Amino acid sequence: MNFDKLFESKPIQMLQELGGKMQSNKIFSSISGGMMGTMNLILAGAVFSIISMLLNISGILETTDPVYQWLQLPYNMTMGVVGLAASFGVAYSYTKNLEMKGEVANGFVSMFLFMMVCAPVQQVTLADGSTKSMLDTSFLGGSGMFTAMIMAILVVRIIKFFQDHHIALKMPDSVPPFLSDSFATLIPLLANIVLWLGLNTLLQNVMGANIPAAIMGILSIPLNALVSGPGMIVIVFIAMLFWSVGIHGTMIAYMVIMPVMMQAYGVNAELVASGADPVFNPVFLFGAAACCGGTGNTLPLAVHFLHAKSEQCRAIGKASVVPAIFNISEPIVFGAPIMFNPILCIPFILNAVIMTAIFYAGFMVGFFQPPHVLIMTALPVILQEFLQSLAWQNCLLPVIGFVLGFLIYAPFVKMYDKQCLANETASE
């Protein structure tokens, strides 16, 4: 394939222009910058997840072992609150891009409001009659990421509106600056609280769900009628499309397919236990979208980045290749980033959809074997497919995924690397 002619073609040039416009857009660049700020958290959590995973696979630790749970704690407190971290990072970055003062303060305001609607303090009565204050952390991680980004942008815009129109409590000149600045931010803070608390309360009364739950519920509606063979390909496409705009597409898809998946695995487990062969269910196809490097099959992308010319791409490749081997894709999804990046979104979606179609075709001709062991944690490439089905044929799926992904990502990585290299050269 002549890549030079491909890059000079009109569709590719339009794609590059779109990517450039999105990178220069203050909202998209703020989201990208805010997500880049979560990289250290994600990588640190991935290290502990890999260690605990290896100890569990080797039989040294069970998942119920206190040491295993201790090793998982850093992962839970990094990936488990990555949405909260993003709420600060995006607000900080957007404040800076708008050339406003108070980046840190706005970041904290965004975090506070995100916590208020996603994880309010609740009084829970225990079995012994005592009460405890607890937080529901369901939406503080990746499932609340989209809500965090939306809220961060809108919170900062509301603050800017009050600043631009000089709506603030003004104190006498004799008041120290740190006190007068605090009072100056009080009105926009109260306005934000009233807005988000009111909207959250309205949704809870009308839909029985808070803001992030309502968003997830609305987005899951189109997926409900698609649990079939061709339908699963559509579900994978929609899930990857959601990921491309910062929504946790896997979580939304699981809201629809999880009941079917649990039942399908249960049926197959009983069949295998009785000596019968497991049966195919379309819901099994969803795993093909994450068989080689996690969501979007990102291991070949990480390998491409290792050999890139730009420092940015090489750094992301070094940081993400080991997690990708263990089917952890967050470092590269958030680090490249793939979100709001049309150059990388296209192969990200295309790769997952084609692999799902290949998996479906393999099942239809009887080559791939239906799984019967439900594994809800990420395991290394190839090992996960084998343990789920105990069939050697299924081990070929990630191999096919790597070769296919390497070919699909190649022209787009070259294009993105060229763009990153040009930006690095211009900034020198």
C-alpha positions in Angstrom: 0.0 0.0 0.0 1.4 3.5 -0.9 0.9 5.4 2.3 2.1 8.7 0.8 -0.7 8.7 -1.8 -3.2 7.7 0.9 -2.1 10.6 3.1 -2.5 13.0 0.2 -6.0 11.9 -0.6 -8.9 14.3 0.1 -10.6 12.2 2.8 -7.4 11.8 4.8 -6.6 15.5 4.5 -10.2 16.3 5.7 -9.7 13.9 8.6 -6.4 15.6 9.5 -8.0 19.0 9.3 -10.8 17.8 11.6 -8.3 16.5 14.0 -6.4 19.8 14.0 -9.6 21.7 14.6 -10.6 19.5 17.5 -7.2 19.8 19.0 -7.3 23.6 18.8 -10.9 23.7 20.1 -10.8 24.9 23.7 -13.4 22.4 25.0 -11.9 19.3 23.3 -8.3 20.3 24.2 -9.4 20.9 27.8 -11.0 17.4 27.9 -7.9 15.9 26.4 -5.6 17.9 28.8 -7.7 16.9 31.8 -7.7 13.3 30.9 -3.9 13.3 30.4 -3.7 14.5 34.0 -5.2 11.2 35.1 -2.5 9.1 33.5 -0.4 8.7 36.6 -3.4 7.4 38.5 -4.3 5.0 35.8 -0.8 3.6 35.4 -0.2 3.3 39.1 -3.4 1.4 39.5 -2.6 -0.8 36.5 0.7 -1.9 38.1 -1.0 -3.2 41.3 -3.8 -4.8 39.2 -1.2 -6.7 37.2 0.7 -7.9 40.3 -2.5 -9.1 42.0 -3.7 -10.7 38.8 -0.4 -12.7 38.4 -0.5 -13.9 42.0 -4.1 -15.0 41.5 -3.4 -16.8 38.2 -0.4 -18.6 39.7 -2.6 -19.8 42.6 -0.6 -18.0 45.2 -3.5 -15.8 46.2 -7.3 -16.2 46.1 -9.5 -13.2 45.4 -10.8 -13.5 49.0 -7.3 -13.4 50.4 -6.7 -10.2 52.5 -3.3 -9.7 50.7 -5.1 -9.9 47.3 -7.6 -7.3 48.4 -4.8 -5.2 49.8 -3.0 -5.2 46.5 -6.3 -4.4 44.7 -6.9 -1.3 46.9 -4.6 1.0 44.9 -6.3 0.0 41.7 -9.8 0.5 43.2 -8.7 3.9 44.6 -7.2 5.1 41.2 -9.4 3.6 38.5 -12.3 3.7 40.9 -12.1 7.5 41.2 -10.8 8.4 37.8 -14.0 10.2 37.0 -13.6 12.3 40.1 -10.0 13.1 39.0 -11.2 14.0 35.5 -13.7 16.4 37.0 -10.9 18.4 38.5 -8.5 18.0 35.5 -11.0 19.1 32.9 -12.2 22.1 34.9 -8.6 23.1 35.6 -7.6 22.8 31.9 -10.7 24.6 30.6 -10.2 27.5 33.1 -6.6 27.8 31.8 -7.7 27.7 28.2 -10.2 30.4 28.8 -7.4 32.5 30.4 -9.4 32.8 33.6 -7.9 33.0 37.1 -8.5 30.4 39.7 -7.7 27.2 37.9 -7.2 25.2 41.1 -10.3 26.7 42.8 -12.5 25.9 39.8 -11.1 22.4 39.7 -12.1 21.9 43.4 -15.6 23.4 42.7 -16.1 20.9 39.9 -15.0 18.0 42.1 -17.3 19.1 44.9 -20.3 19.4 42.5 -19.5 16.1 40.9 -19.4 14.4 44.3 -22.7 16.1 45.3 -24.6 14.6 42.4 -22.8 11.3 41.9 -21.9 10.2 45.5 -23.8 12.1 48.1 -23.3 11.1 51.8 -26.1 8.8 52.9 -27.0 7.5 56.3 -27.3 3.7 56.2 -28.7 1.6 59.0 -26.7 -1.6 59.7 -28.0 -4.9 60.9 -27.1 -4.1 64.5 -29.3 -1.0 64.4 -26.3 1.5 64.2 -26.0 4.1 61.5 -23.1 4.9 59.3 -22.4 7.6 56.8 -21.5 6.1 53.4 -20.8 7.1 49.8 -22.1 5.2 46.7 -18.9 5.1 44.6 -20.6 3.6 41.5 -20.1 6.7 39.3 -16.8 8.0 40.6 -14.9 5.8 38.2 -15.1 5.3 34.4 -18.9 5.0 34.4 -19.1 8.6 35.6 -16.5 10.0 33.2 -18.8 11.5 30.7 -20.8 13.2 33.4 -17.6 14.5 34.9 -16.5 16.1 31.6 -19.9 17.7 30.9 -20.2 19.1 34.4 -16.6 20.4 34.5 -17.1 22.4 31.2 -20.5 23.8 32.3 -19.4 24.6 35.8 -16.5 26.7 34.4 -18.8 28.4 31.8 -21.2 29.4 34.6 -18.4 30.8 36.7 -17.1 32.7 33.6 -20.6 34.1 32.9 -20.7 35.7 36.4 -17.2 37.0 36.0 -17.8 38.5 32.6 -21.0 40.3 33.8 -19.2 41.4 37.1 -21.8 39.7 39.2 -20.1 39.2 42.5 -20.0 40.3 46.2 -17.7 43.3 46.3 -15.8 44.0 49.5 -14.2 47.2 50.7 -10.5 47.8 49.7 -9.5 47.4 53.3 -10.5 43.7 53.2 -7.5 41.4 52.5 -7.3 40.1 48.9 -7.7 36.4 50.0 -11.0 37.2 51.8 -12.3 39.4 49.0 -11.5 36.8 46.4 -13.4 34.2 48.4 -16.5 36.4 48.6 -16.2 37.2 44.9 -16.6 33.5 44.0 -19.5 32.9 46.4 -22.4 33.8 44.0 -21.2 31.7 41.1 -20.6 28.8 43.5 -24.2 29.1 44.9 -25.6 29.3 41.4 -23.8 26.1 40.4 -25.0 24.4 43.6 -28.6 25.4 43.0 -28.5 24.4 39.3 -26.9 20.9 39.8 -28.7 20.1 43.0 -32.0 21.1 41.4 -31.4 19.1 38.2 -30.3 16.1 40.2 -33.4 16.2 42.5 -35.7 16.7 39.4 -34.2 13.6 37.7 -34.5 11.5 40.9 -38.2 12.4 41.3 -39.0 12.0 37.6 -36.8 9.1 36.5 -35.7 7.7 39.9 -32.0 8.2 39.0 -29.3 10.8 39.6 -27.6 12.7 36.7 -25.0 10.0 35.8 -27.5 7.1 36.1 -30.0 9.0 33.9 -27.3 9.7 31.3 -26.3 6.0 31.3 -29.9 4.9 31.2 -30.8 7.1 28.2 -27.7 6.0 26.3 -28.5 2.3 26.9 -32.0 2.5 25.3 -30.9 1.9 21.7 -29.0 -1.2 22.7 -31.8 -3.1 24.4 -33.2 -4.7 21.2 -29.8 -5.6 19.7 -28.8 -8.8 21.6 -28.5 -11.0 18.5 -25.6 -12.0 16.2 -25.7 -9.0 13.9 -27.1 -6.9 16.7 -24.0 -7.6 18.8 -21.9 -6.2 16.0 -24.0 -3.0 16.2 -23.7 -3.0 20.0 -19.9 -3.2 19.7 -19.9 -0.3 17.2 -22.1 1.8 19.5 -20.0 1.0 22.5 -16.7 2.0 20.7 -18.4 5.1 19.4 -19.3 6.0 23.0 -15.7 5.4 24.1 -14.5 7.7 21.3 -16.4 10.7 22.8 -15.4 10.0 26.4 -18.4 7.8 27.4 -17.7 4.4 29.1 -19.2 2.4 26.3 -18.4 -0.9 27.8 -20.3 0.0 31.0 -23.3 1.1 29.0 -23.3 -2.1 26.9 -23.0 -4.2 30.1 -26.1 -2.6 31.4 -27.9 -4.3 28.5 -26.1 -7.5 28.0 -25.0 -8.5 31.5 -28.2 -10.3 32.5 -28.1 -12.2 29.2 -24.4 -12.9 29.7 -24.7 -14.2 33.2 -27.6 -16.5 32.1 -25.6 -17.7 29.1 -22.5 -18.5 31.1 -24.6 -20.3 33.7 -26.3 -22.5 31.1 -23.0 -23.4 29.6 -21.4 -24.1 32.9 -24.2 -26.6 33.7 -23.9 -28.2 30.3 -20.2 -28.7 30.7 -20.6 -30.0 34.2 -23.1 -32.6 32.9 -20.7 -33.7 30.1 -22.5 -31.9 27.3 -21.1 -29.3 24.9 -21.6 -25.6 25.6 -23.9 -23.7 23.2 -23.4 -20.4 21.4 -25.1 -17.2 22.6 -24.6 -14.0 20.6 -23.7 -12.2 23.8 -20.3 -14.0 23.8 -19.3 -11.9 20.8 -18.8 -8.8 22.9 -15.5 -10.2 24.2 -13.9 -10.0 20.7 -13.8 -6.2 21.0 -11.3 -6.5 23.9 -9.4 -9.7 23.1 -6.0 -8.1 22.3 -5.1 -5.3 24.6 -8.4 -4.4 26.2 -11.2 -2.3 24.8 -10.6 -1.6 21.1 -7.8 -4.2 20.9 -5.1 -1.6 21.6 -2.0 -3.8 22.0 -1.0 -3.4 18.3 -1.5 0.3 18.7 0.8 0.4 21.7 3.4 -1.6 19.7 3.1 0.9 16.8 3.7 3.8 19.3 6.9 2.2 20.5 8.4 2.7 17.1 7.0 6.2 16.5 9.1 9.2 15.6 7.4 11.7 18.0 8.3 11.8 21.6 4.7 11.9 22.7 3.7 8.7 20.9 6.8 6.9 22.0 6.2 7.9 25.6 2.6 6.7 25.5 3.7 3.4 23.9 6.2 2.7 26.6 3.7 3.5 29.3 0.8 1.5 27.8 2.3 -1.6 26.2 2.6 -3.7 29.4 -0.9 -2.9 30.6 -2.2 -3.7 27.1 -0.6 -7.2 27.3 -2.7 -7.7 30.4 -5.8 -6.4 28.5 -5.8 -3.0 30.3 -6.5 -0.3 27.7 -7.1 2.8 29.8 -3.5 4.1 29.7 -3.6 4.3 25.9 -7.3 5.3 25.5 -6.8 8.2 27.9 -3.1 8.8 27.2 -2.9 8.9 23.4 -5.7 10.1 23.6 -8.2 8.1 21.5 -11.1 10.1 22.9 -12.1 13.0 20.7 -9.3 12.1 18.3 -10.8 11.3 14.9 -7.5 10.0 13.5 -7.4 7.2 16.1 -11.1 6.8 16.7 -11.6 5.4 13.2 -9.2 2.4 13.6 -10.3 2.0 17.2 -13.9 1.4 16.1 -13.1 -0.4 12.9 -10.8 -2.9 14.7 -13.4 -3.9 17.3 -16.2 -4.2 14.8 -14.2 -6.4 12.3 -12.9 -8.6 15.2 -16.5 -9.1 16.4 -17.6 -10.1 12.9 -14.7 -12.6 12.6 -15.6 -14.1 16.0 -19.2 -14.4 14.8 -18.2 -16.1 11.6 -15.8 -18.4 13.5 -18.7 -19.5 15.7 -21.0 -20.0 12.8 -18.6 -22.4 11.0 -17.9 -24.3 14.3 -14.3 -23.2 14.7 -14.4 -21.1 17.8 -15.9 -22.8 20.9 -18.5 -21.1 23.2 -17.1 -20.1 26.6 -18.4 -21.5 29.9 -16.2 -19.8 32.5 -17.2 -16.2 33.3 -14.0 -14.2 34.1 -14.9 -10.6 35.0 -11.3 -9.5 35.5 -8.7 -8.7 32.9 -6.2 -11.4 32.2 -3.2 -11.5 29.9 -3.7 -11.8 26.1 -4.5 -15.4 25.0 -4.7 -16.7 28.5 -8.2 -15.1 29.0 -9.6 -16.7 25.9 -8.2 -20.1 26.9 -9.5 -20.0 30.5 -13.0 -19.0 29.5 -13.4 -21.9 27.0 -10.5 -24.3 27.7 -10.4 -24.5 23.9 -7.1 -24.0 22.0 -9.0 -22.6 19.0 -10.1 -19.5 21.0 -6.5 -18.7 21.7 -6.2 -17.8 18.0 -8.7 -14.9 18.4 -6.2 -12.4 20.0 -3.5 -13.6 17.6 -5.8 -12.7 14.7 -6.7 -9.5 16.5 -3.1 -8.5 16.8 -2.2 -9.1 13.1 -5.4 -7.4 11.9 -5.1 -4.5 14.4 -1.5 -3.9 13.4 -2.5 -3.5 9.8 -5.6 -1.4 10.6 -3.8 1.0 12.9 -0.7 1.3 10.8 -1.7 4.2 8.4 -3.5 6.1 11.1 -0.6 5.9 13.5 1.7 7.2 10.9 -0.7 10.0 10.2 -1.1 10.9 14.0 2.7 10.5 14.6 3.4 12.9 11.8 0.9 15.4 13.3 2.5 15.0 16.8 6.0 15.4 15.4 5.0 18.6 13.6 3.6 20.0 16.8 6.7 19.1 18.7 8.9 20.7 16.0 6.8 23.9 16.0 7.1 24.2 19.8 10.9 24.0 19.9 
